[in-house]
């Protein structure tokens, strides 16, 4: 199993969620986050005054999938989150040793 963590632009969340659902991903977690990458934030103008925004609002999606589905899930996230602009985000792929469903005690893929 693999855990996929993706940091994306907030307005792309519905596209990514729908794309993952279409390939058979049954659940995901979403967290609102702030951060910066190479772009180091951006400048905005408010009432004529320019100021620096150091932390940009992003969405972090976390999903655990069977190893066979991981590459398709990553491809889907890449396609659906893409805008071609700076700050499109990142995808991290991590191995998962075990998954346990608390309610039933199921383990492994059946717990997903």
C-alpha positions in Angstrom: 0.0 0.0 0.0 1.0 3.6 -0.6 0.1 6.9 1.1 -0.1 9.7 -1.4 0.1 13.3 0.0 -0.6 16.1 -2.5 -0.4 19.8 -1.9 -2.6 21.6 -4.5 -4.3 24.9 -5.1 -7.6 25.2 -3.3 -9.8 25.7 -6.4 -8.6 22.4 -7.9 -9.9 20.3 -5.0 -13.2 19.3 -6.6 -11.5 18.3 -9.8 -9.0 16.1 -8.0 -11.6 14.6 -5.7 -13.8 13.7 -8.7 -10.9 12.3 -10.6 -9.8 10.0 -7.8 -13.4 8.8 -7.2 -13.6 7.9 -10.9 -10.6 5.6 -10.7 -11.9 3.8 -7.5 -10.3 5.7 -4.6 -12.9 5.3 -1.8 -11.8 7.9 0.7 -9.5 10.8 1.3 -8.6 13.4 3.9 -8.3 17.1 3.2 -6.5 19.7 5.3 -6.3 23.5 4.7 -2.7 24.5 5.0 -0.5 27.5 4.4 3.1 27.5 3.2 5.5 28.5 0.5 7.9 26.9 -2.0 10.2 28.4 -4.4 7.9 31.3 -5.1 8.3 32.6 -1.5 4.7 33.9 -1.3 3.5 36.8 -3.5 2.7 40.5 -3.4 -0.9 41.8 -3.2 -2.3 45.3 -3.3 -5.0 46.4 -0.8 -6.5 49.9 -0.9 -3.5 51.1 -2.8 -0.9 49.7 -0.5 1.3 46.8 -1.6 2.2 44.1 0.9 4.0 40.8 0.9 2.0 37.5 1.6 4.6 35.1 2.9 2.3 32.0 3.3 0.1 30.9 0.4 -3.2 29.0 1.2 -3.1 25.5 -0.2 -5.0 22.2 0.3 -3.3 19.0 1.4 -4.9 15.7 0.2 -4.0 12.4 1.9 -5.1 9.1 0.5 -3.9 5.5 1.1 -4.3 3.2 -1.9 -3.3 -0.3 -2.9 0.1 -0.3 -4.5 -1.4 -1.3 -7.9 -3.6 1.8 -7.9 -0.9 4.2 -6.7 0.6 5.2 -10.1 -2.9 5.8 -11.6 -3.9 7.9 -8.5 -0.7 10.0 -8.9 -1.3 10.5 -12.6 -4.9 11.6 -11.9 -3.8 14.1 -9.3 -1.1 15.5 -11.7 -3.7 15.9 -14.5 -6.5 17.3 -12.4 -4.3 19.7 -10.3 -2.4 21.1 -13.2 -2.8 24.8 -14.1 0.6 25.4 -15.7 1.2 28.3 -13.2 3.8 28.6 -10.5 2.6 27.0 -7.2 0.7 24.0 -8.7 1.9 21.9 -5.8 3.7 18.7 -5.0 3.0 15.0 -4.6 4.7 12.8 -2.0 4.4 9.0 -2.2 5.2 7.0 1.0 5.1 3.2 1.8 2.4 2.1 4.2 3.2 -1.0 6.3 -0.3 -1.7 7.7 -3.8 -0.3 7.8 -6.4 -1.3 10.5 -10.0 -0.3 10.4 -10.8 0.5 14.1 -14.5 -0.5 14.0 -14.1 -4.0 12.6 -10.4 -4.8 13.1 -10.0 -5.5 9.4 -6.4 -5.2 8.2 -4.6 -4.5 4.9 -6.4 -3.7 1.7 -9.8 -4.8 3.1 -9.4 -1.9 5.7 -9.2 0.7 2.9 
